[in-house]
Every structure is written in structure tokens, then in C-alpha cells.
């Protein structure tokens, strides 16, 4: 493949599309992926990782350089590994196939339908960014962590703008309660606090998640070692900011691995996140196992271990309320998905029956 083919040079944007390292291994390519790609290689395709997706086209890094290809009916996401047809002088490059995803961050689509939206694929570490310039929203943090744990990646909670926090230690303690099992690090791009500790926790493909104004792009620039990502001001009264990141893209980190920056998430709907919720609320799940009744609702039942922990001051009432809320939302999303699948199957069976009837009518007319 030549990255200087007419099709590639005409559609690529060298000024905004970073040149890749010499090897795809810098982007996460390994022996397992190489083995899974064997059949595609025999068909003359080349491996690449999706850097960004935009209106039927995708930018990818390959062993020979950057390539822009038509998605050709596929639905790639930033972070995907793909089999690419590099094209010829007469044929434009195209995405031929996607390799199976090892992990994926999926939320309920913005349209609130029963389909999930993949935010990033093949992620190893999820950085959940939360600004300390405003009071901590523990419920939102728990929601983001459910997505992170469900993906199969390892979450790290990063409390940004610690230099603007009234009481950083109290915020760290509050975040730790909402994030059992996850590392919590307070950072400041101004003072450099926590950056060395955070860098030591990041491995492989790292994705930044958080609301607009959480300081993701500023944090990303600190990790990338330069002003690569656009940043913007936030409203001081509520800490909300504009979407300075308008699309997901993948960038190499100076110390190894890659970073995926994402637009700020104003709506974070759960999509099939039962296991993620179990991890986020692990202490409630553990307590519930000791309740007298297996179907205990943790309300007024006798022998409820969860209520006993709340009364003893060992479990905040807010945690149980958040747990119930997210469980209801996830169950609702699952029911919508089941209903959609049933409707699709019903429509598929109807289409078969319609085809059969048309076939019989055609045969009858031929007699």
C-alpha cells in the first residue's frame, strides 16, 4: 500500500491527522490481533486502527501511514481495529471489516431509543474526569462509573482543578465512597499536582469521559505534553462548559499507549449495564446477600442488612437511592431493547410470510 496514492492524498488532512509511529504496536497491535487478521491479510487487506469517524469516512493509522477510507456500510468507532482495502489508482480505499472488539463503552443513544451508542472501542483505561471547581455530583459519577465498569476496561476517577477546590481531601473521600474498587486521583493542570501519580495508573488505550467543563481537554493536553486539544472557558456558577471537543479522536501518548478524547457528555443513559452497576454498588450487593429475604427491597423488611448498615451509619442513604434509580433506568432500557428485538423478529417473520404468499400467488398465475 502507498499512502501517497491519489485517493489517500486527496482526502486526508495531514495538518490535523498526526503521523503514526513506525509500528502499529505503538497503537496496541499485538500477536492475538495479528492472528485474528490472518484471513483478511490473505485477501489483500491491511490492518489499521480507527482514529476518527466522520460522515461516512474514517481516518485510520496503518503500518504504512495514515489512510482515509469509506466506511462502506460498516459502523466503526474510534479505537476499532479494522481490515482496510487500501484502494488503487482506480478504486478509493474502503473499510472492509471490523475486528471483534475486546472492550467497548456503550451508552443509551442520545435519541433515548433502545439502541446503544458506542463511544470508544478496545479501551484499557477509562479516565472519568470530574471538576472540583464545583460541588461533586456523586450520582453522576456513579452513572459514569457504571458505563466504565460495564465496558470491561479499568476506571480511574480523576478530580480535576484541585487548586480550585474548597476542601480537596473531603472531595477525594466523597468520590472514593462513590467509586469502590477504582483509583481516585486529584490533579491540577496549573500546579501539576497528581499528574505523575495519574500517569503511572494509565495503561494501553486511555479514554477521557466526563461532562462539558470537567477539564478533559486540559487534562488531555497535560498527558499529551502540548496544546493538542482545544480548551474552553466554563461558567463559574455551575461549572458547565461548551463542547470544545466535537468528535472522538485517538492520539499517541508520549510515554506509550494512545489517548481517546471524547465530547462532553450531557446525557449519560445506561444501556445493558447490570454488571457495571453491581461493581459500582459492590458494598450494597454484598450487604444484600445477608438480608433475611432473597427478594428484599431494602425498605422496611425485617432482617434487612442494607437498612441495618444505613441505620448504623455505615452506608449513606444517598447511595441506596442512587442504586435504586440506576437499577430502574437500566431495567427500563433492557425492556425497551427486548421489545425492539421482539418487534424486529416479528417483522422479519411477517416479511417471510409475505414473500411466501407472493410466491404462491405467482405460481398460481402461471398455471
C-alpha positions in Angstrom: 0.0 0.0 0.0 1.2 3.5 -0.6 -0.1 6.4 1.5 0.7 8.7 -1.4 -2.0 7.2 -3.7 -4.2 9.8 -5.4 -7.2 8.8 -3.3 -5.4 9.0 0.1 -3.7 12.3 -0.6 -6.8 13.9 -1.9 -9.0 13.1 1.1 -6.6 13.1 4.0 -5.8 16.1 6.2 -2.1 15.9 7.0 -2.1 19.1 9.1 -4.7 17.6 11.6 -4.0 13.9 11.2 -0.9 13.0 13.2 1.7 10.8 11.5 1.8 7.4 13.2 4.8 5.8 14.9 6.8 3.3 12.9 4.9 0.3 14.1 1.2 -0.4 14.7 2.3 -2.0 18.0 2.6 1.6 19.3 -1.2 1.8 18.8 -1.9 -1.5 20.6 -1.4 -4.1 17.8 -0.3 -7.5 19.3 0.1 -11.2 18.4 -3.6 -12.0 19.2 -4.8 -9.3 16.8 -2.3 -10.4 14.2 -3.6 -14.0 14.4 -7.2 -12.8 14.1 -6.2 -10.8 11.0 -4.7 -13.7 9.1 -7.7 -14.4 6.9 -8.0 -10.7 6.0 -4.3 -10.5 5.1 -4.7 -13.4 2.7 -7.4 -11.4 1.0 -5.0 -8.5 0.4 -6.4 -6.3 3.2 -4.2 -4.3 5.6 -4.7 -3.7 9.4 -5.4 -0.3 10.8 -6.8 1.4 13.8 -9.6 3.9 13.5 -8.6 7.4 14.7 -11.8 9.2 14.0 -15.1 8.8 12.1 -16.8 11.5 10.1 -19.8 11.3 7.7 -19.3 8.0 6.0 -15.5 8.3 6.1 -12.9 7.2 8.7 -9.3 8.1 9.3 -7.1 5.2 10.3 -3.4 4.6 11.1 -1.8 1.7 9.2 1.8 0.3 9.1 2.4 2.4 6.0 0.9 5.7 7.3 -2.5 7.4 7.6 -5.4 6.4 5.4 -8.8 7.8 4.9 -11.4 5.2 3.8 -15.1 5.0 3.1 -16.9 3.1 5.8 -18.8 1.1 3.2 -21.9 0.3 5.3 -20.0 -0.5 8.5 -20.4 1.3 11.8 -16.8 1.9 13.0 -15.9 3.8 16.2 -12.8 5.5 17.4 -10.5 2.7 18.7 -11.7 0.0 16.4 -9.3 -2.3 14.7 -10.2 -2.7 11.0 -9.3 -4.6 7.8 -8.8 -2.0 5.1 -8.8 -2.2 1.4 -6.0 0.4 0.5 -7.5 1.0 -2.9 -5.8 1.6 -6.2 -5.5 4.4 -8.7 -9.0 3.5 -9.9 -10.6 2.5 -6.6 -10.8 4.5 -3.4 -9.8 3.0 -0.1 -12.6 1.4 1.9 -13.2 -0.3 5.3 -13.7 -4.0 4.5 -14.3 -5.4 8.0 -14.1 -4.6 11.7 -12.2 -6.9 14.1 -14.1 -8.1 17.2 -14.0 -5.5 20.0 -12.3 -6.5 23.2 -14.0 -3.8 25.2 -16.5 -1.1 24.3 -18.0 1.9 26.2 -21.7 1.9 25.3 -24.4 4.3 26.4 -28.0 4.6 25.5 -28.3 6.7 22.3 -29.0 10.4 22.5 -32.4 9.7 20.9 -33.3 7.6 24.0 -34.3 4.7 21.8 -33.4 1.1 22.5 -30.1 1.2 20.6 -26.7 1.6 22.3 -24.1 4.2 21.1 -20.5 3.0 21.2 -18.4 5.9 22.5 -15.0 4.1 22.2 -13.7 0.7 21.4 -10.8 -1.5 22.6 -10.2 0.7 25.7 -7.9 -0.4 28.6 -8.3 2.5 31.0 -11.3 4.8 31.4 -10.5 8.2 33.0 -13.7 9.6 34.5 -13.0 13.3 34.8 -14.8 15.3 37.5 -14.2 19.0 38.2 -13.6 20.2 41.7 -14.4 23.7 40.8 -18.0 22.9 41.6 -19.6 20.6 44.2 -19.1 16.9 43.4 -22.2 15.3 41.8 -21.8 11.8 43.3 -24.8 10.5 41.3 -23.4 11.5 38.0 -20.0 10.0 39.0 -21.7 6.7 39.8 -23.5 6.8 36.4 -20.3 7.3 34.5 -18.6 4.6 36.5 -21.3 2.1 35.6 -20.5 2.7 31.9 -16.8 2.4 32.6 -17.0 -0.9 34.5 -19.5 -2.4 32.1 -17.1 -1.8 29.2 -14.6 -4.3 30.6 -11.9 -1.6 31.0 -10.4 -0.3 34.3 -11.8 3.1 35.5 -9.7 5.8 37.2 -11.5 8.7 38.8 -9.6 12.0 38.2 -10.7 15.0 40.2 -9.5 17.9 38.0 -8.9 21.6 39.1 -7.9 20.6 42.6 -6.3 24.0 43.0 -9.9 25.5 42.9 -11.4 23.1 45.5 -12.5 24.4 48.8 -11.6 21.1 50.6 -9.8 18.7 48.2 -9.4 16.0 50.9 -13.2 16.0 51.6 -13.9 15.7 47.8 -11.5 12.8 47.5 -13.2 11.0 50.3 -16.6 11.6 48.9 -15.5 10.4 45.4 -13.9 7.3 47.0 -17.3 6.3 48.5 -19.0 6.6 45.1 -16.2 4.7 43.4 -15.4 1.5 45.3 -12.6 -0.5 43.5 -11.4 2.4 41.4 -8.4 4.6 42.0 -9.2 8.2 42.8 -6.6 10.9 41.9 -6.8 14.7 42.4 -5.0 16.7 39.8 -4.3 20.3 38.8 -3.1 21.3 35.3 -2.0 24.6 37.0 0.2 23.2 39.7 1.0 19.8 38.2 -0.4 18.1 41.3 -1.3 14.4 40.9 -0.1 14.2 37.2 2.8 11.8 38.0 0.5 9.6 40.0 -2.1 9.6 37.3 0.4 8.8 34.5 1.6 5.8 36.5 -2.0 4.4 36.5 -2.7 4.7 32.8 -2.0 1.7 30.5 -2.8 0.9 26.9 -5.6 2.8 25.3 -6.9 5.5 27.6 -10.3 7.3 27.1 -11.4 10.5 28.7 -15.0 10.7 29.9 -16.8 13.5 31.7 -19.3 16.3 31.4 -18.5 19.5 29.5 -16.4 21.7 31.6 -14.9 18.8 33.6 -11.4 19.7 32.2 -11.0 16.7 30.0 -9.2 18.6 27.2 -6.9 20.4 29.6 -6.1 17.1 31.3 -5.6 15.5 27.9 -3.1 18.2 26.9 -1.2 17.7 30.1 -0.9 14.0 29.3 0.0 14.6 25.6 2.6 17.2 26.5 1.3 20.1 24.5 -1.7 22.1 23.4 -3.1 19.5 21.1 -6.7 19.6 22.2 -8.9 22.7 22.1 -10.0 24.0 25.6 -12.7 26.5 26.6 -14.0 28.5 29.5 -16.7 27.3 31.8 -19.5 29.1 33.6 -18.4 29.8 37.1 -21.9 29.4 38.6 -22.3 25.8 37.6 -19.0 24.6 36.1 -20.6 23.8 32.7 -18.7 24.4 29.5 -19.0 24.3 25.8 -18.2 21.2 23.7 -14.6 22.1 22.8 -14.2 18.5 21.7 -16.7 17.9 18.9 -15.7 14.4 17.9 -13.8 11.4 19.3 -10.3 11.0 18.1 -7.3 8.9 19.0 -3.8 10.3 19.6 -0.5 8.7 20.6 0.8 9.4 24.1 4.5 10.4 24.6 5.2 7.7 27.1 3.4 4.9 25.2 -0.2 4.0 24.6 -2.9 6.2 23.0 -5.5 8.6 24.2 -9.1 9.0 23.0 -10.7 12.3 23.8 -14.5 12.5 23.7 -17.0 15.3 23.6 -18.6 16.3 27.0 -21.4 14.0 28.0 -24.5 16.0 28.9 -26.8 12.9 28.9 -25.5 9.5 30.1 -28.2 6.9 29.7 -27.4 3.4 30.8 -27.6 0.6 28.2 -27.4 -3.0 29.5 -25.1 -2.1 32.4 -26.2 -4.6 35.0 -22.6 -5.8 35.7 -21.3 -2.3 35.8 -23.9 -1.3 38.4 -23.0 -4.4 40.5 -19.4 -3.2 40.6 -20.3 0.5 41.3 -22.5 -0.5 44.2 -20.5 -3.5 45.3 -21.0 -2.9 49.0 -24.8 -2.9 48.6 -24.7 -6.1 46.6 -22.5 -7.6 49.4 -24.9 -6.5 52.1 -28.0 -7.7 50.3 -26.6 -11.2 50.3 -27.1 -11.2 54.1 -30.7 -9.9 54.0 -33.2 -12.4 55.5 -35.3 -12.4 52.3 -33.8 -13.0 48.9 -36.2 -10.6 47.3 -35.7 -7.9 49.9 -36.5 -4.4 48.7 -34.4 -2.8 51.4 -37.4 -0.7 52.6 -39.0 -1.9 55.8 -38.4 -5.7 55.7 -37.3 -7.4 58.9 -33.7 -8.6 58.8 -32.6 -6.2 56.0 -28.8 -6.0 56.2 -28.8 -2.9 53.9 -31.1 -0.9 56.2 -29.1 -2.0 59.2 -25.9 -0.6 57.6 -27.7 2.7 56.9 -29.0 2.9 60.4 -25.5 2.2 61.8 -24.1 5.0 59.6 -22.0 2.5 57.6 -23.9 3.2 54.3 -25.2 6.6 53.1 -28.9 6.7 52.4 -28.0 8.5 49.2 -26.1 5.5 47.9 -29.1 3.3 48.2 -31.4 5.9 46.5 -28.9 6.2 43.6 -28.6 2.4 43.3 -32.4 2.1 43.0 -32.7 4.9 40.5 -30.0 3.4 38.2 -31.4 -0.1 38.5 -34.8 1.1 37.4 -33.3 3.0 34.5 -31.3 0.0 33.4 -34.3 -2.3 33.6 -36.3 0.1 31.6 -33.6 0.3 28.9 -33.4 -3.5 28.8 -37.1 -3.8 28.4 -37.1 -1.4 25.5 -34.3 -3.4 23.9 -36.2 -6.7 24.4 -39.3 -5.1 22.9 -37.4 -3.8 19.9 -35.8 -7.2 19.3 -39.3 -8.9 19.5 -40.7 -6.3 17.1 -37.8 -6.9 14.7 -38.2 -10.6 14.8 -42.0 -10.3 14.3 -41.4 -8.0 11.3 -38.8 -10.5 9.9 -41.3 -13.4 10.2 -44.0 -11.2 8.6 -41.7 -10.5 5.7 -41.1 -14.2 5.2 -44.8 -14.9 5.2 -45.4 -12.0 2.7 -42.7 -13.4 0.4 -44.2 -16.9 0.7 -47.7 -15.6 -0.2 -46.3 -13.7 -3.2 -44.5 -16.8 -4.3 -47.7 -18.9 -4.1 -49.7 -16.2 -6.0 -47.1 -16.1 -8.7 -47.2 -19.9 -9.1 -51.0 -19.9 -9.2 -50.9 -17.3 -12.0 -48.5 -19.4 -14.0 -50.9 -22.4 -14.0 
